[in-house]
């Protein structure tokens, strides 16, 4: 099992970063789409559809905005 510090240092290498291009608000959806090789529009639609369900979607988005490094800072 990898250590927590090793996991954090590999985040940028795995591609989980907020890109400078193709973002609408913070780049979270674009970064997730790039990481999982899907369309950013699909990620945005799934997020908006999830807003119909109860849960911490906004909190998760804000947490990813804070935690995901920008493209140049990975």
mmCIF file of the N, C-alpha and C atoms, coordinates in Angstrom:
data_MODEL
# 
_entry.id   MODEL 
# 
loop_
_atom_site.group_PDB 
_atom_site.id 
_atom_site.type_symbol 
_atom_site.label_atom_id 
_atom_site.label_alt_id 
_atom_site.label_comp_id 
_atom_site.label_asym_id 
_atom_site.label_entity_id 
_atom_site.label_seq_id 
_atom_site.pdbx_PDB_ins_code 
_atom_site.Cartn_x 
_atom_site.Cartn_y 
_atom_site.Cartn_z 
_atom_site.occupancy 
_atom_site.B_iso_or_equiv 
_atom_site.pdbx_formal_charge 
_atom_site.auth_seq_id 
_atom_site.auth_comp_id 
_atom_site.auth_asym_id 
_atom_site.auth_atom_id 
_atom_site.pdbx_PDB_model_num 
ATOM 1   N N  . UNK A 1 1  ? 0.845   -1.181 0.000   1.00 0.00 ? 1  UNK A N  1 
ATOM 2   C CA . UNK A 1 1  ? 0.000   0.000  0.000   1.00 0.00 ? 1  UNK A CA 1 
ATOM 3   C C  . UNK A 1 1  ? 0.889   1.242  0.000   1.00 0.00 ? 1  UNK A C  1 
ATOM 4   N N  . UNK A 1 2  ? 0.700   2.173  -0.947  1.00 0.00 ? 2  UNK A N  1 
ATOM 5   C CA . UNK A 1 2  ? 1.571   3.357  -1.007  1.00 0.00 ? 2  UNK A CA 1 
ATOM 6   C C  . UNK A 1 2  ? 1.300   4.289  0.160   1.00 0.00 ? 2  UNK A C  1 
ATOM 7   N N  . UNK A 1 3  ? 2.331   4.995  0.537   1.00 0.00 ? 3  UNK A N  1 
ATOM 8   C CA . UNK A 1 3  ? 2.164   5.947  1.630   1.00 0.00 ? 3  UNK A CA 1 
ATOM 9   C C  . UNK A 1 3  ? 1.405   7.177  1.144   1.00 0.00 ? 3  UNK A C  1 
ATOM 10  N N  . UNK A 1 4  ? 0.864   7.936  2.090   1.00 0.00 ? 4  UNK A N  1 
ATOM 11  C CA . UNK A 1 4  ? 0.073   9.114  1.751   1.00 0.00 ? 4  UNK A CA 1 
ATOM 12  C C  . UNK A 1 4  ? 0.921   10.162 1.044   1.00 0.00 ? 4  UNK A C  1 
ATOM 13  N N  . UNK A 1 5  ? 2.151   10.344 1.474   1.00 0.00 ? 5  UNK A N  1 
ATOM 14  C CA . UNK A 1 5  ? 3.008   11.344 0.826   1.00 0.00 ? 5  UNK A CA 1 
ATOM 15  C C  . UNK A 1 5  ? 3.348   10.922 -0.593  1.00 0.00 ? 5  UNK A C  1 
ATOM 16  N N  . UNK A 1 6  ? 3.545   9.631  -0.821  1.00 0.00 ? 6  UNK A N  1 
ATOM 17  C CA . UNK A 1 6  ? 3.832   9.138  -2.160  1.00 0.00 ? 6  UNK A CA 1 
ATOM 18  C C  . UNK A 1 6  ? 2.628   9.348  -3.069  1.00 0.00 ? 6  UNK A C  1 
ATOM 19  N N  . UNK A 1 7  ? 1.432   9.120  -2.539  1.00 0.00 ? 7  UNK A N  1 
ATOM 20  C CA . UNK A 1 7  ? 0.213   9.309  -3.319  1.00 0.00 ? 7  UNK A CA 1 
ATOM 21  C C  . UNK A 1 7  ? 0.055   10.766 -3.720  1.00 0.00 ? 7  UNK A C  1 
ATOM 22  N N  . UNK A 1 8  ? 0.272   11.671 -2.809  1.00 0.00 ? 8  UNK A N  1 
ATOM 23  C CA . UNK A 1 8  ? 0.137   13.092 -3.117  1.00 0.00 ? 8  UNK A CA 1 
ATOM 24  C C  . UNK A 1 8  ? 1.155   13.540 -4.150  1.00 0.00 ? 8  UNK A C  1 
ATOM 25  N N  . UNK A 1 9  ? 2.362   13.018 -4.091  1.00 0.00 ? 9  UNK A N  1 
ATOM 26  C CA . UNK A 1 9  ? 3.384   13.454 -5.036  1.00 0.00 ? 9  UNK A CA 1 
ATOM 27  C C  . UNK A 1 9  ? 3.118   12.929 -6.439  1.00 0.00 ? 9  UNK A C  1 
ATOM 28  N N  . UNK A 1 10 ? 2.345   11.852 -6.558  1.00 0.00 ? 10 UNK A N  1 
ATOM 29  C CA . UNK A 1 10 ? 2.063   11.269 -7.868  1.00 0.00 ? 10 UNK A CA 1 
ATOM 30  C C  . UNK A 1 10 ? 0.795   11.816 -8.498  1.00 0.00 ? 10 UNK A C  1 
ATOM 31  N N  . UNK A 1 11 ? 0.076   12.692 -7.825  1.00 0.00 ? 11 UNK A N  1 
ATOM 32  C CA . UNK A 1 11 ? -1.193  13.195 -8.363  1.00 0.00 ? 11 UNK A CA 1 
ATOM 33  C C  . UNK A 1 11 ? -0.975  13.876 -9.704  1.00 0.00 ? 11 UNK A C  1 
ATOM 34  N N  . UNK A 1 12 ? 0.000   14.729 -9.823  1.00 0.00 ? 12 UNK A N  1 
ATOM 35  C CA . UNK A 1 12 ? 0.256   15.406 -11.085 1.00 0.00 ? 12 UNK A CA 1 
ATOM 36  C C  . UNK A 1 12 ? 0.699   14.464 -12.180 1.00 0.00 ? 12 UNK A C  1 
ATOM 37  N N  . UNK A 1 13 ? 1.418   13.405 -11.817 1.00 0.00 ? 13 UNK A N  1 
ATOM 38  C CA . UNK A 1 13 ? 1.885   12.438 -12.801 1.00 0.00 ? 13 UNK A CA 1 
ATOM 39  C C  . UNK A 1 13 ? 0.722   11.634 -13.367 1.00 0.00 ? 13 UNK A C  1 
ATOM 40  N N  . UNK A 1 14 ? -0.322  11.427 -12.586 1.00 0.00 ? 14 UNK A N  1 
ATOM 41  C CA . UNK A 1 14 ? -1.480  10.682 -13.065 1.00 0.00 ? 14 UNK A CA 1 
ATOM 42  C C  . UNK A 1 14 ? -2.391  11.565 -13.894 1.00 0.00 ? 14 UNK A C  1 
ATOM 43  N N  . UNK A 1 15 ? -2.174  12.850 -13.942 1.00 0.00 ? 15 UNK A N  1 
ATOM 44  C CA . UNK A 1 15 ? -2.964  13.720 -14.782 1.00 0.00 ? 15 UNK A CA 1 
ATOM 45  C C  . UNK A 1 15 ? -4.126  14.394 -14.091 1.00 0.00 ? 15 UNK A C  1 
ATOM 46  N N  . UNK A 1 16 ? -4.217  14.320 -12.770 1.00 0.00 ? 16 UNK A N  1 
ATOM 47  C CA . UNK A 1 16 ? -5.321  14.953 -12.056 1.00 0.00 ? 16 UNK A CA 1 
ATOM 48  C C  . UNK A 1 16 ? -4.932  16.394 -11.723 1.00 0.00 ? 16 UNK A C  1 
ATOM 49  N N  . UNK A 1 17 ? -5.007  17.240 -12.743 1.00 0.00 ? 17 UNK A N  1 
ATOM 50  C CA . UNK A 1 17 ? -4.684  18.654 -12.599 1.00 0.00 ? 17 UNK A CA 1 
ATOM 51  C C  . UNK A 1 17 ? -5.759  19.487 -13.281 1.00 0.00 ? 17 UNK A C  1 
ATOM 52  N N  . UNK A 1 18 ? -5.892  20.728 -12.845 1.00 0.00 ? 18 UNK A N  1 
ATOM 53  C CA . UNK A 1 18 ? -6.841  21.645 -13.470 1.00 0.00 ? 18 UNK A CA 1 
ATOM 54  C C  . UNK A 1 18 ? -6.140  22.339 -14.635 1.00 0.00 ? 18 UNK A C  1 
ATOM 55  N N  . UNK A 1 19 ? -6.609  22.126 -15.864 1.00 0.00 ? 19 UNK A N  1 
ATOM 56  C CA . UNK A 1 19 ? -5.944  22.721 -17.027 1.00 0.00 ? 19 UNK A CA 1 
ATOM 57  C C  . UNK A 1 19 ? -6.215  24.219 -17.132 1.00 0.00 ? 19 UNK A C  1 
ATOM 58  N N  . UNK A 1 20 ? -5.327  24.904 -17.824 1.00 0.00 ? 20 UNK A N  1 
ATOM 59  C CA . UNK A 1 20 ? -5.511  26.330 -18.065 1.00 0.00 ? 20 UNK A CA 1 
ATOM 60  C C  . UNK A 1 20 ? -6.491  26.574 -19.209 1.00 0.00 ? 20 UNK A C  1 
ATOM 61  N N  . UNK A 1 21 ? -6.549  25.654 -20.160 1.00 0.00 ? 21 UNK A N  1 
ATOM 62  C CA . UNK A 1 21 ? -7.446  25.806 -21.311 1.00 0.00 ? 21 UNK A CA 1 
ATOM 63  C C  . UNK A 1 21 ? -8.591  24.815 -21.205 1.00 0.00 ? 21 UNK A C  1 
ATOM 64  N N  . UNK A 1 22 ? -9.747  25.201 -21.682 1.00 0.00 ? 22 UNK A N  1 
ATOM 65  C CA . UNK A 1 22 ? -10.899 24.316 -21.701 1.00 0.00 ? 22 UNK A CA 1 
ATOM 66  C C  . UNK A 1 22 ? -11.714 24.324 -20.429 1.00 0.00 ? 22 UNK A C  1 
ATOM 67  N N  . UNK A 1 23 ? -11.429 25.237 -19.524 1.00 0.00 ? 23 UNK A N  1 
ATOM 68  C CA . UNK A 1 23 ? -12.184 25.274 -18.280 1.00 0.00 ? 23 UNK A CA 1 
ATOM 69  C C  . UNK A 1 23 ? -13.291 26.321 -18.366 1.00 0.00 ? 23 UNK A C  1 
ATOM 70  N N  . UNK A 1 24 ? -14.358 26.104 -17.611 1.00 0.00 ? 24 UNK A N  1 
ATOM 71  C CA . UNK A 1 24 ? -15.447 27.075 -17.559 1.00 0.00 ? 24 UNK A CA 1 
ATOM 72  C C  . UNK A 1 24 ? -15.382 27.893 -16.269 1.00 0.00 ? 24 UNK A C  1 
ATOM 73  N N  . UNK A 1 25 ? -15.296 27.225 -15.135 1.00 0.00 ? 25 UNK A N  1 
ATOM 74  C CA . UNK A 1 25 ? -15.243 27.949 -13.863 1.00 0.00 ? 25 UNK A CA 1 
ATOM 75  C C  . UNK A 1 25 ? -13.856 27.792 -13.247 1.00 0.00 ? 25 UNK A C  1 
ATOM 76  N N  . UNK A 1 26 ? -13.575 26.599 -12.735 1.00 0.00 ? 26 UNK A N  1 
ATOM 77  C CA . UNK A 1 26 ? -12.296 26.381 -12.071 1.00 0.00 ? 26 UNK A CA 1 
ATOM 78  C C  . UNK A 1 26 ? -11.424 25.347 -12.771 1.00 0.00 ? 26 UNK A C  1 
ATOM 79  N N  . UNK A 1 27 ? -11.984 24.605 -13.701 1.00 0.00 ? 27 UNK A N  1 
ATOM 80  C CA . UNK A 1 27 ? -11.228 23.586 -14.401 1.00 0.00 ? 27 UNK A CA 1 
ATOM 81  C C  . UNK A 1 27 ? -11.339 22.204 -13.783 1.00 0.00 ? 27 UNK A C  1 
ATOM 82  N N  . UNK A 1 28 ? -12.184 22.053 -12.768 1.00 0.00 ? 28 UNK A N  1 
ATOM 83  C CA . UNK A 1 28 ? -12.320 20.755 -12.107 1.00 0.00 ? 28 UNK A CA 1 
ATOM 84  C C  . UNK A 1 28 ? -12.893 19.721 -13.067 1.00 0.00 ? 28 UNK A C  1 
ATOM 85  N N  . UNK A 1 29 ? -13.973 20.046 -13.754 1.00 0.00 ? 29 UNK A N  1 
ATOM 86  C CA . UNK A 1 29 ? -14.592 19.104 -14.687 1.00 0.00 ? 29 UNK A CA 1 
ATOM 87  C C  . UNK A 1 29 ? -13.639 18.769 -15.832 1.00 0.00 ? 29 UNK A C  1 
ATOM 88  N N  . UNK A 1 30 ? -12.942 19.757 -16.345 1.00 0.00 ? 30 UNK A N  1 
ATOM 89  C CA . UNK A 1 30 ? -11.990 19.524 -17.434 1.00 0.00 ? 30 UNK A CA 1 
ATOM 90  C C  . UNK A 1 30 ? -10.840 18.632 -16.959 1.00 0.00 ? 30 UNK A C  1 
ATOM 91  N N  . UNK A 1 31 ? -10.381 18.840 -15.742 1.00 0.00 ? 31 UNK A N  1 
ATOM 92  C CA . UNK A 1 31 ? -9.313  18.008 -15.193 1.00 0.00 ? 31 UNK A CA 1 
ATOM 93  C C  . UNK A 1 31 ? -9.751  16.573 -14.970 1.00 0.00 ? 31 UNK A C  1 
ATOM 94  N N  . UNK A 1 32 ? -10.964 16.393 -14.433 1.00 0.00 ? 32 UNK A N  1 
ATOM 95  C CA . UNK A 1 32 ? -11.485 15.041 -14.243 1.00 0.00 ? 32 UNK A CA 1 
ATOM 96  C C  . UNK A 1 32 ? -11.712 14.352 -15.582 1.00 0.00 ? 32 UNK A C  1 
ATOM 97  N N  . UNK A 1 33 ? -12.222 15.100 -16.548 1.00 0.00 ? 33 UNK A N  1 
ATOM 98  C CA . UNK A 1 33 ? -12.458 14.524 -17.876 1.00 0.00 ? 33 UNK A CA 1 
ATOM 99  C C  . UNK A 1 33 ? -11.149 14.086 -18.518 1.00 0.00 ? 33 UNK A C  1 
ATOM 100 N N  . UNK A 1 34 ? -10.130 14.902 -18.397 1.00 0.00 ? 34 UNK A N  1 
ATOM 101 C CA . UNK A 1 34 ? -8.821  14.551 -18.962 1.00 0.00 ? 34 UNK A CA 1 
ATOM 102 C C  . UNK A 1 34 ? -8.262  13.317 -18.267 1.00 0.00 ? 34 UNK A C  1 
ATOM 103 N N  . UNK A 1 35 ? -8.418  13.252 -16.943 1.00 0.00 ? 35 UNK A N  1 
ATOM 104 C CA . UNK A 1 35 ? -7.883  12.120 -16.169 1.00 0.00 ? 35 UNK A CA 1 
ATOM 105 C C  . UNK A 1 35 ? -8.551  10.806 -16.558 1.00 0.00 ? 35 UNK A C  1 
ATOM 106 N N  . UNK A 1 36 ? -9.880  10.829 -16.758 1.00 0.00 ? 36 UNK A N  1 
ATOM 107 C CA . UNK A 1 36 ? -10.619 9.611  -17.055 1.00 0.00 ? 36 UNK A CA 1 
ATOM 108 C C  . UNK A 1 36 ? -10.916 9.442  -18.541 1.00 0.00 ? 36 UNK A C  1 
ATOM 109 N N  . UNK A 1 37 ? -10.332 10.308 -19.374 1.00 0.00 ? 37 UNK A N  1 
ATOM 110 C CA . UNK A 1 37 ? -10.417 10.216 -20.829 1.00 0.00 ? 37 UNK A CA 1 
ATOM 111 C C  . UNK A 1 37 ? -11.867 10.212 -21.329 1.00 0.00 ? 37 UNK A C  1 
ATOM 112 N N  . UNK A 1 38 ? -12.640 11.169 -20.836 1.00 0.00 ? 38 UNK A N  1 
ATOM 113 C CA . UNK A 1 38 ? -14.017 11.366 -21.296 1.00 0.00 ? 38 UNK A CA 1 
ATOM 114 C C  . UNK A 1 38 ? -14.186 12.835 -21.665 1.00 0.00 ? 38 UNK A C  1 
ATOM 115 N N  . UNK A 1 39 ? -15.315 13.162 -22.223 1.00 0.00 ? 39 UNK A N  1 
ATOM 116 C CA . UNK A 1 39 ? -15.594 14.529 -22.626 1.00 0.00 ? 39 UNK A CA 1 
ATOM 117 C C  . UNK A 1 39 ? -15.866 15.412 -21.399 1.00 0.00 ? 39 UNK A C  1 
ATOM 118 N N  . UNK A 1 40 ? -15.316 16.633 -21.378 1.00 0.00 ? 40 UNK A N  1 
ATOM 119 C CA . UNK A 1 40 ? -15.637 17.546 -20.282 1.00 0.00 ? 40 UNK A CA 1 
ATOM 120 C C  . UNK A 1 40 ? -17.140 17.839 -20.194 1.00 0.00 ? 40 UNK A C  1 
ATOM 121 N N  . UNK A 1 41 ? -17.808 17.858 -21.338 1.00 0.00 ? 41 UNK A N  1 
ATOM 122 C CA . UNK A 1 41 ? -19.256 18.088 -21.332 1.00 0.00 ? 41 UNK A CA 1 
ATOM 123 C C  . UNK A 1 41 ? -19.980 16.970 -20.590 1.00 0.00 ? 41 UNK A C  1 
ATOM 124 N N  . UNK A 1 42 ? -19.523 15.744 -20.746 1.00 0.00 ? 42 UNK A N  1 
ATOM 125 C CA . UNK A 1 42 ? -20.134 14.619 -20.053 1.00 0.00 ? 42 UNK A CA 1 
ATOM 126 C C  . UNK A 1 42 ? -19.975 14.773 -18.538 1.00 0.00 ? 42 UNK A C  1 
ATOM 127 N N  . UNK A 1 43 ? -18.793 15.165 -18.096 1.00 0.00 ? 43 UNK A N  1 
ATOM 128 C CA . UNK A 1 43 ? -18.553 15.354 -16.663 1.00 0.00 ? 43 UNK A CA 1 
ATOM 129 C C  . UNK A 1 43 ? -19.449 16.468 -16.134 1.00 0.00 ? 43 UNK A C  1 
ATOM 130 N N  . UNK A 1 44 ? -19.580 17.545 -16.886 1.00 0.00 ? 44 UNK A N  1 
ATOM 131 C CA . UNK A 1 44 ? -20.435 18.658 -16.456 1.00 0.00 ? 44 UNK A CA 1 
ATOM 132 C C  . UNK A 1 44 ? -21.901 18.252 -16.396 1.00 0.00 ? 44 UNK A C  1 
ATOM 133 N N  . UNK A 1 45 ? -22.365 17.481 -17.375 1.00 0.00 ? 45 UNK A N  1 
ATOM 134 C CA . UNK A 1 45 ? -23.760 17.026 -17.394 1.00 0.00 ? 45 UNK A CA 1 
ATOM 135 C C  . UNK A 1 45 ? -24.025 16.096 -16.211 1.00 0.00 ? 45 UNK A C  1 
ATOM 136 N N  . UNK A 1 46 ? -23.093 15.178 -15.936 1.00 0.00 ? 46 UNK A N  1 
ATOM 137 C CA . UNK A 1 46 ? -23.262 14.272 -14.800 1.00 0.00 ? 46 UNK A CA 1 
ATOM 138 C C  . UNK A 1 46 ? -23.285 15.063 -13.498 1.00 0.00 ? 46 UNK A C  1 
ATOM 139 N N  . UNK A 1 47 ? -22.430 16.062 -13.377 1.00 0.00 ? 47 UNK A N  1 
ATOM 140 C CA . UNK A 1 47 ? -22.429 16.882 -12.168 1.00 0.00 ? 47 UNK A CA 1 
ATOM 141 C C  . UNK A 1 47 ? -23.753 17.631 -12.016 1.00 0.00 ? 47 UNK A C  1 
ATOM 142 N N  . UNK A 1 48 ? -24.229 18.229 -13.087 1.00 0.00 ? 48 UNK A N  1 
ATOM 143 C CA . UNK A 1 48 ? -25.501 18.962 -13.005 1.00 0.00 ? 48 UNK A CA 1 
ATOM 144 C C  . UNK A 1 48 ? -26.662 18.022 -12.703 1.00 0.00 ? 48 UNK A C  1 
ATOM 145 N N  . UNK A 1 49 ? -26.661 16.827 -13.286 1.00 0.00 ? 49 UNK A N  1 
ATOM 146 C CA . UNK A 1 49 ? -27.716 15.853 -12.982 1.00 0.00 ? 49 UNK A CA 1 
ATOM 147 C C  . UNK A 1 49 ? -27.642 15.405 -11.528 1.00 0.00 ? 49 UNK A C  1 
ATOM 148 N N  . UNK A 1 50 ? -26.428 15.303 -10.991 1.00 0.00 ? 50 UNK A N  1 
ATOM 149 C CA . UNK A 1 50 ? -26.278 14.895 -9.587  1.00 0.00 ? 50 UNK A CA 1 
ATOM 150 C C  . UNK A 1 50 ? -26.803 15.957 -8.631  1.00 0.00 ? 50 UNK A C  1 
ATOM 151 N N  . UNK A 1 51 ? -26.930 17.175 -9.106  1.00 0.00 ? 51 UNK A N  1 
ATOM 152 C CA . UNK A 1 51 ? -27.465 18.243 -8.252  1.00 0.00 ? 51 UNK A CA 1 
ATOM 153 C C  . UNK A 1 51 ? -28.934 18.009 -7.911  1.00 0.00 ? 51 UNK A C  1 
ATOM 154 N N  . UNK A 1 52 ? -29.624 17.140 -8.667  1.00 0.00 ? 52 UNK A N  1 
ATOM 155 C CA . UNK A 1 52 ? -31.008 16.798 -8.365  1.00 0.00 ? 52 UNK A CA 1 
ATOM 156 C C  . UNK A 1 52 ? -31.114 15.861 -7.167  1.00 0.00 ? 52 UNK A C  1 
ATOM 157 N N  . UNK A 1 53 ? -30.022 15.211 -6.813  1.00 0.00 ? 53 UNK A N  1 
ATOM 158 C CA . UNK A 1 53 ? -29.987 14.284 -5.688  1.00 0.00 ? 53 UNK A CA 1 
ATOM 159 C C  . UNK A 1 53 ? -29.452 14.993 -4.450  1.00 0.00 ? 53 UNK A C  1 
ATOM 160 N N  . UNK A 1 54 ? -29.892 14.562 -3.277  1.00 0.00 ? 54 UNK A N  1 
ATOM 161 C CA . UNK A 1 54 ? -29.324 15.152 -2.063  1.00 0.00 ? 54 UNK A CA 1 
ATOM 162 C C  . UNK A 1 54 ? -27.879 14.694 -1.884  1.00 0.00 ? 54 UNK A C  1 
ATOM 163 N N  . UNK A 1 55 ? -27.062 15.577 -1.379  1.00 0.00 ? 55 UNK A N  1 
ATOM 164 C CA . UNK A 1 55 ? -25.673 15.218 -1.148  1.00 0.00 ? 55 UNK A CA 1 
ATOM 165 C C  . UNK A 1 55 ? -24.763 16.432 -1.200  1.00 0.00 ? 55 UNK A C  1 
ATOM 166 N N  . UNK A 1 56 ? -23.499 16.201 -0.928  1.00 0.00 ? 56 UNK A N  1 
ATOM 167 C CA . UNK A 1 56 ? -22.519 17.293 -0.833  1.00 0.00 ? 56 UNK A CA 1 
ATOM 168 C C  . UNK A 1 56 ? -21.806 17.598 -2.147  1.00 0.00 ? 56 UNK A C  1 
ATOM 169 N N  . UNK A 1 57 ? -22.535 17.698 -3.255  1.00 0.00 ? 57 UNK A N  1 
ATOM 170 C CA . UNK A 1 57 ? -21.897 17.913 -4.549  1.00 0.00 ? 57 UNK A CA 1 
ATOM 171 C C  . UNK A 1 57 ? -21.101 19.214 -4.598  1.00 0.00 ? 57 UNK A C  1 
ATOM 172 N N  . UNK A 1 58 ? -21.673 20.286 -4.096  1.00 0.00 ? 58 UNK A N  1 
ATOM 173 C CA . UNK A 1 58 ? -20.982 21.585 -4.120  1.00 0.00 ? 58 UNK A CA 1 
ATOM 174 C C  . UNK A 1 58 ? -19.734 21.532 -3.246  1.00 0.00 ? 58 UNK A C  1 
ATOM 175 N N  . UNK A 1 59 ? -19.842 20.892 -2.089  1.00 0.00 ? 59 UNK A N  1 
ATOM 176 C CA . UNK A 1 59 ? -18.685 20.766 -1.193  1.00 0.00 ? 59 UNK A CA 1 
ATOM 177 C C  . UNK A 1 59 ? -17.583 19.948 -1.869  1.00 0.00 ? 59 UNK A C  1 
ATOM 178 N N  . UNK A 1 60 ? -17.967 18.869 -2.558  1.00 0.00 ? 60 UNK A N  1 
ATOM 179 C CA . UNK A 1 60 ? -16.982 18.051 -3.267  1.00 0.00 ? 60 UNK A CA 1 
ATOM 180 C C  . UNK A 1 60 ? -16.299 18.861 -4.364  1.00 0.00 ? 60 UNK A C  1 
ATOM 181 N N  . UNK A 1 61 ? -17.076 19.652 -5.108  1.00 0.00 ? 61 UNK A N  1 
ATOM 182 C CA . UNK A 1 61 ? -16.504 20.483 -6.170  1.00 0.00 ? 61 UNK A CA 1 
ATOM 183 C C  . UNK A 1 61 ? -15.507 21.488 -5.582  1.00 0.00 ? 61 UNK A C  1 
ATOM 184 N N  . UNK A 1 62 ? -15.910 22.150 -4.505  1.00 0.00 ? 62 UNK A N  1 
ATOM 185 C CA . UNK A 1 62 ? -15.019 23.131 -3.875  1.00 0.00 ? 62 UNK A CA 1 
ATOM 186 C C  . UNK A 1 62 ? -13.757 22.466 -3.332  1.00 0.00 ? 62 UNK A C  1 
ATOM 187 N N  . UNK A 1 63 ? -13.907 21.281 -2.754  1.00 0.00 ? 63 UNK A N  1 
ATOM 188 C CA . UNK A 1 63 ? -12.731 20.559 -2.243  1.00 0.00 ? 63 UNK A CA 1 
ATOM 189 C C  . UNK A 1 63 ? -11.781 20.192 -3.377  1.00 0.00 ? 63 UNK A C  1 
ATOM 190 N N  . UNK A 1 64 ? -12.332 19.732 -4.499  1.00 0.00 ? 64 UNK A N  1 
ATOM 191 C CA . UNK A 1 64 ? -11.473 19.413 -5.645  1.00 0.00 ? 64 UNK A CA 1 
ATOM 192 C C  . UNK A 1 64 ? -10.802 20.661 -6.194  1.00 0.00 ? 64 UNK A C  1 
ATOM 193 N N  . UNK A 1 65 ? -11.513 21.769 -6.189  1.00 0.00 ? 65 UNK A N  1 
ATOM 194 C CA . UNK A 1 65 ? -10.935 23.032 -6.656  1.00 0.00 ? 65 UNK A CA 1 
ATOM 195 C C  . UNK A 1 65 ? -9.719  23.399 -5.817  1.00 0.00 ? 65 UNK A C  1 
ATOM 196 N N  . UNK A 1 66 ? -9.814  23.175 -4.521  1.00 0.00 ? 66 UNK A N  1 
ATOM 197 C CA . UNK A 1 66 ? -8.714  23.511 -3.615  1.00 0.00 ? 66 UNK A CA 1 
ATOM 198 C C  . UNK A 1 66 ? -7.582  22.489 -3.722  1.00 0.00 ? 66 UNK A C  1 
ATOM 199 N N  . UNK A 1 67 ? -7.917  21.193 -3.800  1.00 0.00 ? 67 UNK A N  1 
ATOM 200 C CA . UNK A 1 67 ? -6.925  20.130 -3.734  1.00 0.00 ? 67 UNK A CA 1 
ATOM 201 C C  . UNK A 1 67 ? -6.206  19.906 -5.064  1.00 0.00 ? 67 UNK A C  1 
ATOM 202 N N  . UNK A 1 68 ? -6.925  19.999 -6.177  1.00 0.00 ? 68 UNK A N  1 
ATOM 203 C CA . UNK A 1 68 ? -6.305  19.734 -7.484  1.00 0.00 ? 68 UNK A CA 1 
ATOM 204 C C  . UNK A 1 68 ? -5.342  20.870 -7.840  1.00 0.00 ? 68 UNK A C  1 
ATOM 205 N N  . UNK A 1 69 ? -4.113  20.529 -8.144  1.00 0.00 ? 69 UNK A N  1 
ATOM 206 C CA . UNK A 1 69 ? -3.163  21.581 -8.525  1.00 0.00 ? 69 UNK A CA 1 
ATOM 207 C C  . UNK A 1 69 ? -3.460  22.107 -9.923  1.00 0.00 ? 69 UNK A C  1 
ATOM 208 N N  . UNK A 1 70 ? -3.050  23.346 -10.161 1.00 0.00 ? 70 UNK A N  1 
ATOM 209 C CA . UNK A 1 70 ? -3.152  23.904 -11.499 1.00 0.00 ? 70 UNK A CA 1 
ATOM 210 C C  . UNK A 1 70 ? -2.159  23.212 -12.416 1.00 0.00 ? 70 UNK A C  1 
ATOM 211 N N  . UNK A 1 71 ? -2.351  23.314 -13.691 1.00 0.00 ? 71 UNK A N  1 
ATOM 212 C CA . UNK A 1 71 ? -1.535  22.593 -14.670 1.00 0.00 ? 71 UNK A CA 1 
ATOM 213 C C  . UNK A 1 71 ? -0.042  22.888 -14.524 1.00 0.00 ? 71 UNK A C  1 
ATOM 214 N N  . UNK A 1 72 ? 0.332   24.101 -14.273 1.00 0.00 ? 72 UNK A N  1 
ATOM 215 C CA . UNK A 1 72 ? 1.735   24.453 -14.169 1.00 0.00 ? 72 UNK A CA 1 
ATOM 216 C C  . UNK A 1 72 ? 2.334   24.151 -12.809 1.00 0.00 ? 72 UNK A C  1 
ATOM 217 N N  . UNK A 1 73 ? 1.503   23.790 -11.825 1.00 0.00 ? 73 UNK A N  1 
ATOM 218 C CA . UNK A 1 73 ? 1.991   23.581 -10.468 1.00 0.00 ? 73 UNK A CA 1 
ATOM 219 C C  . UNK A 1 73 ? 2.046   22.121 -10.059 1.00 0.00 ? 73 UNK A C  1 
ATOM 220 N N  . UNK A 1 74 ? 1.803   21.204 -10.971 1.00 0.00 ? 74 UNK A N  1 
ATOM 221 C CA . UNK A 1 74 ? 1.760   19.779 -10.619 1.00 0.00 ? 74 UNK A CA 1 
ATOM 222 C C  . UNK A 1 74 ? 3.133   19.220 -10.368 1.00 0.00 ? 74 UNK A C  1 
# 
